[in-house]
């Protein structure tokens, strides 16, 4: 597990204390500062680029990719005929 993002978050707080965060996570301050100064790897850059593309596609689609059908869609008059709503004895006769 990567503990450095936790330390980074602690550092960003108003009273952030890197020394205490490093002690809590049993990491040397030197190791933390080496991690924070490194350049992103090709893998991390590729992941960030892919994440951006996925986000762009989802925002453009305006339709949910997963989950139950829209409530409004289920309220359409033809919903019962399509089997989307359970029907009572009166409406199914």
C-alpha positions in Angstrom: 0.0 0.0 0.0 1.3 3.4 -0.9 1.4 5.6 2.2 2.8 8.7 0.5 -0.6 10.2 -0.6 -1.7 10.1 3.0 1.4 12.1 4.1 0.9 14.5 1.1 -2.7 15.1 2.3 -1.5 15.7 5.9 1.1 18.2 4.5 -1.6 20.1 2.6 -3.7 20.7 5.7 -3.4 24.0 7.6 -1.5 22.5 10.5 0.0 19.7 8.4 2.9 17.9 10.1 5.0 15.7 7.8 7.2 14.5 10.7 4.2 13.1 12.6 2.6 11.7 9.5 5.8 9.9 8.6 6.1 8.5 12.1 2.5 7.3 12.1 3.1 5.5 8.8 6.6 4.3 9.8 8.2 6.0 6.8 11.4 8.1 6.8 11.0 11.7 5.8 13.8 11.2 3.3 11.8 8.5 1.5 8.7 10.7 1.5 10.6 13.7 0.0 12.2 11.4 -2.6 8.8 10.2 -3.6 7.3 13.7 -3.8 10.1 14.9 -6.0 10.0 12.1 -8.6 8.6 12.6 -12.1 5.5 10.6 -13.1 6.2 7.3 -14.8 5.1 6.5 -18.4 2.5 4.2 -16.8 1.1 7.0 -14.6 1.0 9.4 -17.6 -0.8 6.8 -19.7 -3.3 6.1 -17.0 -4.0 9.9 -16.6 -4.5 10.2 -20.3 -6.9 7.2 -20.4 -8.9 8.6 -17.4 -9.3 11.9 -19.3 -10.6 10.2 -22.4 -13.1 8.1 -20.3 -14.3 11.2 -18.5 -14.8 13.0 -21.8 -16.8 10.2 -23.3 -19.0 9.8 -20.2 -19.7 13.6 -20.1 -20.6 13.6 -23.8 -23.0 10.6 -23.6 -25.3 12.1 -21.1 -26.7 8.6 -20.5 -25.8 6.5 -17.5 -23.6 3.6 -18.4 -24.7 1.4 -15.6 -27.7 1.0 -13.3 -31.5 0.7 -13.4 -33.6 2.2 -16.2 -34.7 5.7 -15.9 -37.7 6.3 -13.7 -39.3 8.5 -16.4 -38.8 5.7 -19.0 -40.7 3.3 -16.8 -43.6 5.7 -16.6 -44.3 5.7 -20.3 -47.7 4.2 -21.4 -46.0 1.5 -23.4 -43.9 0.4 -20.4 -46.4 -2.2 -19.4 -46.5 -3.8 -22.8 -42.7 -3.9 -22.8 -42.7 -5.7 -19.5 -41.0 -2.9 -17.6 -43.7 -2.5 -14.9 -45.6 -5.1 -12.9 -49.2 -4.9 -13.8 -52.2 -5.3 -11.6 -55.1 -7.6 -12.5 -57.1 -4.7 -13.8 -54.4 -3.3 -16.2 -53.3 -6.7 -17.5 -56.7 -8.0 -18.5 
